[in-house]
């Protein structure tokens, strides 16, 4: 708890010296070892992404998203066309290396430069991306851009509180659970309670080290299997207070 007090004896927040409005995220591609993030474009990515999502045995990947499933590639292309050039969200296609195949989508949203807060969302990973180094690296690249290059203070992850896979993914990546907003919205005709997670700039250094250690080629065997789990590296890297 802060020990600072106002002139009236009230406890107040710690000062944030020299704070200024941060830049909005860039739409420039983000380059990694296992993947590349490119600004999402309907004409470039829609057909390949639609085919990648068709590899799911059913349409359960759309259950917790506010849109989808899409009956045709034209419908999906139309959805991308609606969001590809708006100010918020800022969507990216996740393209694997070395084949340069589009296999997933992620976006920045609820961008708040004056307060240094931003959310990651619209995550939709195809079977070809799930449980791969590229999937984790995509999240690392987006975090790095926000904290190391733009100087934001807060990075958010929100999901349906019933989406256990999303909750587990957030915590694996180092996000801290903050609580649940009850009856936060009505989505696809059903109630949604929203679970909130975040990473702060003061936590980024330790999380970055753990992610970079996990992503090292030496952490994977010849079949691409991890030698050390990310959760274990997080425990080793992060301070006991975490």
C-alpha positions in Angstrom: 0.0 0.0 0.0 1.2 3.5 -0.8 2.5 5.5 2.1 2.0 8.9 0.4 -0.7 11.2 1.8 -2.5 14.2 0.6 -2.4 17.6 2.4 -5.6 16.3 4.2 -4.0 13.1 5.5 -5.6 10.8 2.9 -3.6 7.9 1.5 -3.0 8.6 -2.2 -1.3 6.7 -5.0 2.4 6.7 -5.7 3.6 9.4 -8.1 4.3 8.5 -11.7 7.1 10.9 -12.6 7.4 12.4 -16.0 4.5 10.4 -17.4 3.3 11.3 -20.9 0.8 10.0 -23.3 2.2 6.9 -25.1 2.1 6.3 -28.9 -0.5 4.1 -30.4 0.7 0.7 -31.4 2.4 0.4 -34.8 0.8 -1.6 -37.6 4.3 -2.6 -38.8 5.0 -6.3 -39.0 6.6 -8.0 -35.9 9.3 -10.5 -36.7 10.1 -13.5 -34.7 12.0 -16.7 -35.0 9.0 -18.9 -35.3 6.3 -16.5 -36.6 5.6 -13.1 -38.1 2.7 -10.8 -37.3 1.3 -8.9 -40.2 -1.5 -6.3 -40.3 -4.6 -8.4 -41.0 -5.9 -7.9 -44.6 -8.9 -9.6 -46.1 -7.4 -10.0 -49.6 -4.2 -11.4 -48.3 -5.2 -13.6 -45.3 -8.9 -14.4 -45.3 -8.9 -17.5 -47.6 -5.8 -19.1 -45.9 -7.2 -18.4 -42.4 -10.6 -19.8 -43.3 -8.9 -23.0 -44.5 -6.8 -23.2 -41.4 -9.8 -22.9 -39.1 -11.6 -25.6 -41.2 -9.1 -28.1 -39.8 -11.0 -28.0 -36.5 -13.2 -31.1 -36.1 -16.1 -28.8 -35.1 -16.9 -25.1 -34.6 -16.1 -24.9 -30.9 -13.3 -22.4 -31.5 -16.0 -19.7 -32.1 -18.0 -20.4 -28.9 -16.4 -17.7 -26.8 -15.9 -15.1 -29.5 -18.6 -12.5 -30.2 -18.6 -13.4 -33.9 -18.5 -16.6 -36.0 -18.7 -19.3 -37.1 -18.6 -18.2 -40.7 -20.5 -20.3 -43.2 -18.3 -19.2 -46.2 -15.0 -17.7 -46.9 -16.8 -14.7 -48.3 -18.5 -14.1 -44.9 -15.1 -14.3 -43.1 -13.5 -12.0 -45.7 -16.3 -9.5 -45.1 -15.7 -9.5 -41.4 -12.0 -8.9 -41.8 -12.7 -6.1 -44.3 -14.8 -4.3 -41.5 -12.0 -4.3 -39.0 -8.7 -4.3 -40.9 -8.4 -0.5 -41.1 -10.2 0.8 -38.1 -8.3 2.6 -35.3 -9.4 0.0 -32.6 -9.1 -3.0 -32.7 -5.7 -3.3 -34.5 -5.7 -6.9 -35.8 -2.8 -9.0 -37.0 -2.5 -12.2 -38.9 -0.1 -14.7 -37.3 2.0 -16.3 -40.0 4.3 -19.2 -39.3 7.9 -19.6 -40.4 9.4 -20.8 -42.7 6.2 -21.6 -44.7 4.6 -18.2 -44.2 1.2 -19.7 -43.7 -1.5 -17.6 -42.0 -2.7 -19.7 -39.1 -4.2 -17.3 -36.5 -5.3 -13.9 -35.5 -4.6 -11.6 -32.5 -5.3 -7.9 -32.0 -4.6 -4.9 -29.8 -7.8 -3.3 -28.5 -9.2 -0.8 -26.0 -6.0 1.2 -26.7 -5.7 4.0 -24.1 -2.5 6.0 -24.8 -3.1 8.7 -22.2 -3.3 6.1 -19.4 -0.8 3.6 -20.9 -3.2 0.7 -21.0 -3.9 -1.7 -23.8 -5.6 -5.1 -24.2 -4.8 -8.1 -26.3 -7.8 -10.0 -27.7 -9.6 -11.4 -30.8 -7.4 -14.5 -30.3 -8.3 -17.2 -32.8 -5.7 -19.9 -33.2 -6.1 -22.7 -35.8 -5.0 -26.3 -35.0 -1.8 -25.7 -36.9 -0.9 -22.9 -34.4 -2.1 -24.2 -31.1 0.5 -25.6 -28.7 3.4 -24.4 -30.8 6.4 -22.2 -30.2 4.9 -19.8 -32.7 1.7 -19.4 -30.6 3.7 -18.3 -27.6 6.1 -16.2 -29.6 3.2 -14.2 -31.1 2.1 -13.2 -27.6 5.7 -12.4 -26.7 6.2 -10.1 -29.7 3.0 -8.2 -28.9 4.0 -7.8 -25.3 7.4 -6.6 -26.3 6.1 -4.0 -28.6 3.8 -2.6 -25.9 6.3 -2.5 -23.0 9.7 -2.2 -24.5 9.0 -0.1 -27.6 5.9 2.0 -26.6 6.3 2.2 -22.8 2.8 1.2 -21.7 2.1 0.6 -18.0 -0.6 -2.0 -18.3 -1.4 -4.9 -20.6 -4.8 -6.6 -20.3 -6.3 -10.0 -21.1 -10.1 -10.5 -20.7 -12.2 -13.5 -21.5 -15.5 -15.2 -20.7 -15.1 -16.5 -17.1 -16.2 -19.9 -18.3 -13.5 -20.1 -20.9 -11.1 -22.3 -19.0 -8.6 -22.6 -21.9 -8.3 -18.8 -22.2 -7.9 -18.4 -18.5 -5.1 -21.0 -18.4 -3.3 -19.4 -21.4 -3.3 -16.0 -19.7 -1.8 -17.4 -16.5 0.7 -19.5 -18.4 1.9 -16.3 -20.1 2.4 -14.4 -16.8 -0.9 -12.5 -16.5 -2.3 -12.0 -13.0 -6.0 -12.7 -12.4 -7.6 -9.5 -11.0 -11.3 -10.5 -10.7 -14.5 -11.1 -12.5 -17.0 -8.5 -13.8 -20.4 -10.1 -13.3 -23.0 -9.8 -16.1 -20.5 -7.8 -18.1 -22.3 -8.3 -21.4 -24.8 -10.3 -23.4 -23.0 -12.3 -26.1 -24.7 -14.4 -28.6 -27.9 -14.2 -26.5 -26.2 -15.5 -23.3 -24.8 -13.9 -20.2 -21.1 -13.4 -20.1 -19.2 -12.8 -16.8 -15.8 -11.4 -17.8 -12.5 -12.5 -16.1 -9.8 -9.8 -16.0 -6.0 -10.4 -16.1 -3.1 -8.1 -16.5 0.7 -7.6 -16.7 2.2 -4.4 -15.4 5.4 -2.7 -16.7 7.1 -3.5 -13.4 6.5 -7.2 -14.0 7.6 -7.2 -17.7 11.3 -7.7 -17.2 10.9 -11.0 -15.3 8.2 -12.3 -17.7 10.3 -11.3 -20.7 13.3 -13.3 -19.4 11.2 -16.4 -18.8 9.5 -16.1 -22.3 12.9 -15.6 -24.0 14.4 -18.6 -22.2 11.4 -20.8 -23.2 11.6 -19.7 -26.9 15.3 -20.5 -27.2 15.8 -23.3 -29.8 17.8 -25.2 -27.1 14.6 -25.6 -25.2 13.1 -27.9 -27.9 14.2 -31.4 -28.9 14.4 -32.6 -32.5 10.7 -33.3 -32.6 9.9 -29.8 -31.3 9.0 -30.9 -27.8 9.7 -28.5 -25.0 12.5 -29.4 -22.6 11.3 -27.0 -19.8 7.8 -25.8 -19.3 7.1 -22.1 -19.4 5.4 -22.2 -16.0 8.6 -23.6 -14.5 10.7 -20.8 -16.0 8.2 -18.2 -14.7 8.6 -19.6 -11.2 12.4 -19.5 -11.5 12.5 -16.0 -12.9 9.8 -14.1 -11.1 10.4 -12.7 -7.6 8.9 -14.6 -4.5 6.4 -11.9 -4.0 4.6 -13.0 -7.2 
